[in-house]
Amino acid sequence: MASASVPVERADGAQSAYAASQWKLVWWRFRRHKLAMAGLAVVIALYVVSLFPEFLAIADPHERNAKKLYLSPTPVQILDGWLPMPFVYGLKSERNPETLALEFEPDTSKKYRIQWITRGYEYKLFGFFTTDWHLMGLDTEDDLAAFHILGTDRMGRDLWSRLMLATRISMSVGLLGVIISLFLGILLGGLSGYYSGAVDVTIQRMIEFLRSIPTIPLWIALAAAVPRDWSVVKVYFAITVLISFIGWTTLAREVRGRFLVLREDDFVIAARIYGSGAMRTIFRHMVPNFISHIIATTTLAVPTMIIAETSLSFLGLGLRQPVISWGVLLFEAQNIRAVSSAPWLLVPGAFVLLSVLAFNFMGDGLRDAADPYSIHG
């Protein structure tokens, strides 16, 4: 008879479900969830963008150009005749005599070819290595050469490049916020369920107090308390901690409920008899028994963190210039011009929606796959 630790091969060479590990079963079940797989692909793509935003940027995201204020997205011509040689036309600008606003038209007499893996503005890759390589760019430095995939903002800054850097900030705030919430939720929820008694009552009353406070007003009050003269780095970490301040309570209650059951199991009693301390018993023996559920819960918590950062920055109480996040970009679009004649400035909102949907789909798939032995799904 084959051992449970040795994979059993079927006639077609596939591994038998009866001998597969729990993680293998979770992956098989997750893979059957098409929306979850699509969400996973989007999440991976967003974090790839977060790793290499400067490389994907077309222009310096902080560079202003008074000649290209509120420039609409540049149409990219894929074919030059019958050849697949992408290019963009030049620009012609003239001032409207009635509104006095600059209006742009394509100048078909000028063509600028799009080059791949080209040189541009200098930046520090991962904050250490100075380089000027970019994914794409034009073969000219002419001011009338417009290559702005998502247009420009009120200061003539390239929105695509700013959106790439904003993805890094918004996605990392969500990830760091969830890590902090995960630690607090497991620690305090674990102590509450492990010890019970006075410790349990104290932690649960604290959770109830925090959950009774309206979330948005609490975040606004805490964010408003952040000194305005703090550096960008200090504000970034302060906002991350503030967002995590409430997020741990839901996980803590779930961990507590699970620990109240697990603490009476034989392996936990054996660990106590052996002399394991509370922290070792919690993190070494009890947490691994429902780690898949924790992962699913954590995945579903990331969108909440992203929306919280975006909301605070949109209200002007979170991150602020020169930091670039999705919320900061949406904050700059709070005017009639953006809604009426420059709707491309609202594109960061689509990225927020896309990321939230992707994390929710992935989290739903993980939650269903977390118990591979259940009969539903």
C-alpha positions in Angstrom: 0.0 0.0 0.0 1.4 3.4 -1.0 2.3 5.8 1.8 0.3 9.1 2.2 3.5 11.0 1.7 4.3 9.3 -1.6 2.3 10.6 -4.7 0.3 7.9 -6.3 0.4 8.0 -10.1 -2.6 7.1 -12.2 -2.3 5.3 -15.5 -2.2 8.6 -17.3 0.6 9.9 -15.1 -1.4 12.4 -13.1 -1.1 12.6 -9.4 -3.9 11.0 -7.4 -6.1 13.3 -5.3 -6.0 10.7 -2.5 -2.2 11.1 -2.1 -1.8 14.8 -2.9 -0.9 17.3 -0.2 -3.5 19.8 1.0 -1.7 22.7 -0.8 -1.9 20.7 -4.1 -5.6 20.1 -3.6 -6.1 23.9 -2.9 -4.3 24.8 -6.0 -6.3 22.3 -8.1 -9.5 23.6 -6.8 -8.4 27.3 -7.2 -7.4 26.6 -10.8 -10.9 25.5 -11.6 -12.3 29.0 -10.6 -11.9 31.0 -13.9 -12.7 34.4 -12.4 -10.1 33.7 -9.6 -7.5 32.8 -12.2 -8.3 36.0 -14.2 -8.0 38.0 -10.9 -4.7 36.4 -10.1 -3.3 37.3 -13.6 -4.4 41.0 -13.1 -2.9 41.1 -9.6 0.4 39.7 -10.8 0.4 42.3 -13.7 -0.3 45.2 -11.3 2.6 44.1 -9.0 4.9 43.7 -12.0 4.0 47.3 -12.9 4.8 48.2 -9.2 8.3 46.8 -9.5 9.2 48.5 -12.8 7.1 51.7 -13.0 10.0 53.9 -14.2 10.9 51.4 -16.9 7.3 51.4 -18.2 7.0 55.2 -18.0 7.3 57.2 -21.2 8.4 60.5 -19.8 9.4 62.0 -16.5 6.2 61.9 -14.4 7.2 65.2 -12.7 8.2 67.1 -15.8 5.8 70.0 -16.7 5.2 71.2 -20.2 3.1 74.4 -20.7 2.7 73.6 -24.4 0.7 70.5 -23.7 -1.8 71.3 -21.1 -4.8 69.0 -21.1 -3.6 67.2 -24.2 -6.0 64.3 -25.1 -4.6 60.8 -25.5 -2.4 60.3 -28.5 -3.7 58.0 -31.2 -1.1 55.4 -32.1 -0.9 54.4 -35.7 -0.1 50.7 -35.8 0.5 50.3 -39.6 2.7 52.5 -41.8 1.2 51.5 -45.1 1.2 47.7 -45.0 4.1 47.5 -42.5 3.6 47.0 -38.7 5.7 50.1 -37.7 3.9 52.0 -34.9 4.2 55.8 -35.1 2.4 58.9 -34.0 1.8 62.2 -35.8 3.1 65.5 -34.8 1.0 68.3 -33.3 -0.4 71.6 -34.5 -1.7 73.9 -31.8 -3.7 77.1 -32.0 -5.5 79.2 -29.5 -9.3 79.3 -29.6 -10.3 83.0 -30.0 -13.4 82.5 -27.9 -12.2 80.4 -25.0 -8.5 81.4 -25.3 -7.6 77.7 -24.7 -5.0 75.9 -26.7 -6.5 73.4 -29.1 -4.4 70.6 -30.7 -4.7 68.8 -34.0 -2.5 66.1 -35.5 0.0 67.2 -38.1 0.0 64.4 -40.6 3.0 65.8 -42.4 5.2 64.7 -39.5 5.7 61.1 -38.3 7.5 60.0 -35.2 8.3 56.3 -34.9 7.8 54.4 -31.6 11.0 52.7 -30.5 11.1 49.7 -28.1 13.7 49.4 -25.3 15.0 52.9 -25.7 16.7 55.6 -23.7 14.9 58.4 -21.8 15.1 60.2 -18.6 17.3 58.9 -15.8 16.0 57.1 -12.8 17.1 54.7 -10.0 16.0 51.2 -10.6 14.8 49.8 -7.2 16.3 52.9 -5.7 19.9 51.8 -6.2 20.9 51.5 -9.9 21.0 54.5 -12.1 19.7 53.8 -15.6 17.8 55.5 -18.4 16.3 52.5 -20.2 12.6 52.5 -20.9 10.1 50.1 -22.6 9.1 52.5 -25.3 9.6 56.1 -26.5 9.9 58.2 -29.7 12.9 58.5 -31.9 13.0 62.3 -31.4 13.0 65.0 -28.7 10.9 67.5 -30.7 8.4 69.3 -28.4 5.7 68.9 -31.1 6.1 65.1 -30.9 3.3 63.9 -28.7 3.4 60.4 -27.4 1.0 60.4 -24.5 -1.1 57.2 -24.3 -3.4 58.6 -21.7 -3.0 62.3 -22.4 -1.6 65.0 -20.0 -2.9 66.8 -17.0 -3.4 70.5 -16.1 0.4 71.0 -15.9 1.2 69.1 -19.1 2.6 66.0 -17.2 2.2 62.6 -18.9 -0.6 60.7 -17.3 0.6 57.3 -18.3 3.9 57.8 -16.6 2.3 59.2 -13.5 -0.2 56.3 -13.4 2.7 53.8 -13.5 4.3 55.3 -10.4 1.0 55.7 -8.7 0.4 51.9 -9.1 3.5 51.3 -7.0 2.4 53.5 -4.2 -1.2 52.4 -4.0 -0.5 48.7 -4.4 2.3 48.8 -1.8 0.2 50.7 0.7 -2.4 48.0 0.4 0.1 45.2 0.8 1.9 46.8 3.8 -1.4 47.7 5.5 -2.6 44.1 5.2 0.8 42.8 6.6 0.3 44.9 9.7 -3.4 44.0 10.0 -2.4 40.3 9.6 0.1 40.4 12.4 -2.2 42.3 14.8 -5.2 40.1 13.9 -3.3 36.8 14.5 -1.5 38.0 17.6 -4.4 39.6 19.4 -7.0 37.1 18.1 -4.7 34.2 19.0 -4.1 35.5 22.5 -7.8 36.1 23.0 -8.7 32.6 22.0 -5.8 30.9 23.6 -6.1 32.4 27.1 -9.8 33.2 27.2 -10.9 34.7 30.5 -9.9 38.3 31.3 -7.6 38.5 28.3 -10.4 37.5 26.0 -12.8 40.0 27.5 -10.4 42.9 27.3 -9.4 42.2 23.7 -13.0 41.6 22.5 -14.2 44.8 24.2 -11.4 46.8 22.4 -12.4 45.2 19.1 -16.1 46.1 19.7 -15.1 49.7 20.5 -13.0 50.1 17.4 -15.7 48.5 15.2 -18.4 50.8 16.6 -16.6 53.9 15.3 -17.6 54.9 11.7 -14.5 54.0 9.6 -14.2 57.0 7.3 -14.6 59.7 10.0 -12.1 57.9 12.1 -9.6 57.7 9.3 -10.2 61.3 8.4 -9.6 62.4 12.1 -6.4 60.3 12.4 -5.1 61.5 9.0 -5.8 65.1 9.9 -3.6 64.6 13.0 -0.6 63.8 10.8 1.7 66.9 10.9 1.7 68.8 7.5 5.5 69.3 7.7 6.3 65.6 7.8 8.5 64.2 5.0 7.0 62.1 2.2 8.4 58.9 3.8 6.9 59.7 7.2 3.5 60.5 5.7 3.6 57.3 3.7 4.2 55.0 6.7 1.8 57.0 8.9 -1.0 56.6 6.4 -0.2 52.8 6.1 -0.4 52.4 9.9 -3.6 54.4 10.1 -5.3 52.4 7.4 -4.3 49.2 9.3 -5.7 50.5 12.6 -9.1 49.1 12.0 -8.5 46.3 9.5 -7.2 43.8 12.0 -10.4 43.4 14.0 -12.3 41.1 11.6 -9.4 38.7 11.3 -8.8 38.8 15.1 -12.4 37.6 15.7 -12.1 34.8 13.2 -8.8 33.6 14.7 -10.3 33.8 18.2 -13.2 31.6 17.2 -10.9 29.0 15.6 -8.5 29.0 18.6 -11.3 28.4 21.0 -11.8 25.0 19.3 -8.1 24.2 18.6 -6.9 24.8 22.1 -8.7 21.7 23.3 -7.2 19.5 20.6 -4.6 16.8 21.5 -1.7 18.4 19.6 -2.1 21.7 21.4 -2.4 20.0 24.8 0.7 18.0 23.9 2.6 21.2 23.0 1.7 22.7 26.4 2.9 19.6 28.2 6.1 19.6 26.3 6.7 23.1 27.6 6.0 25.3 24.5 5.2 28.9 25.4 2.1 30.7 24.2 3.7 32.5 21.3 5.3 29.3 20.0 2.1 27.3 20.4 0.1 29.9 18.6 2.4 30.6 15.6 4.1 27.2 15.4 1.2 24.8 15.9 -2.2 26.5 15.8 -1.9 29.1 13.0 -0.7 26.6 10.4 -3.9 24.6 10.9 -6.0 27.3 9.1 -3.3 29.2 7.2 -5.2 28.7 3.9 -8.2 30.6 5.4 -6.0 33.3 6.6 -4.5 33.8 3.2 -8.0 34.0 1.7 -9.1 36.6 4.3 -5.9 38.6 3.8 -6.4 38.7 0.0 -10.0 40.0 0.5 -8.6 42.7 2.9 -6.2 44.2 0.3 -9.0 46.0 -1.7 -10.2 47.6 1.5 -6.8 49.1 2.2 -6.5 50.3 -1.4 -9.9 52.0 -1.3 -9.0 53.6 2.1 -5.8 55.1 0.8 -7.5 56.3 -2.4 -10.4 57.8 -0.3 -8.1 59.7 2.1 -5.8 61.0 -0.7 -8.9 62.0 -2.8 -10.1 64.0 0.1 -6.7 65.7 0.5 -6.0 64.0 3.9 -3.8 61.2 2.8 -0.8 61.1 0.6 0.0 64.4 -1.2 2.4 65.8 -3.8 5.2 65.0 -4.7 4.0 61.5 -3.9 1.9 60.0 -6.7 -0.9 57.5 -5.9 -4.2 56.7 -7.5 -5.9 58.9 -4.9 -3.6 61.8 -5.5 -4.3 61.6 -9.3 -8.0 61.6 -8.6 -7.7 64.5 -6.2 -6.1 66.5 -9.1 -9.1 65.7 -11.3 -11.6 67.4 -8.9 -12.7 70.1 -11.3 -15.2 70.8 -13.9 -12.6 70.7 -16.7 -11.7 67.1 -15.9 -15.3 65.9 -16.0 -16.4 67.9 -19.1 -13.4 68.1 -21.4 -10.6 66.0 -19.9 -12.3 62.7 -18.9 -9.0 60.8 -19.3 -7.9 62.3 -16.0 -10.4 59.9 -14.3 -8.6 56.8 -15.7 -6.9 56.2 -12.2 -10.4 55.4 -11.0 -10.6 52.6 -13.5 -7.4 51.2 -12.1 -8.9 51.3 -8.6 -12.0 49.4 -9.8 -9.8 46.9 -11.7 -7.6 46.1 -8.7 -10.5 45.8 -6.3 -12.4 43.4 -8.6 -9.2 41.4 -9.2 -8.5 41.0 -5.5 -12.1 40.1 -4.8 -12.3 37.5 -7.5 -9.0 36.0 -6.4 -10.1 36.1 -2.7 -13.4 34.4 -3.5 -11.5 31.6 -5.3 -9.0 31.2 -2.4 -11.9 31.1 0.1 -13.6 28.4 -1.8 -10.4 26.4 -2.3 -9.2 26.8 1.3 -11.2 23.7 2.2 -10.5 21.3 -0.7 -12.4 18.5 1.0 -15.8 20.4 1.0 -18.4 19.2 -1.5 -19.6 22.6 -2.8 -18.1 24.5 -5.7 
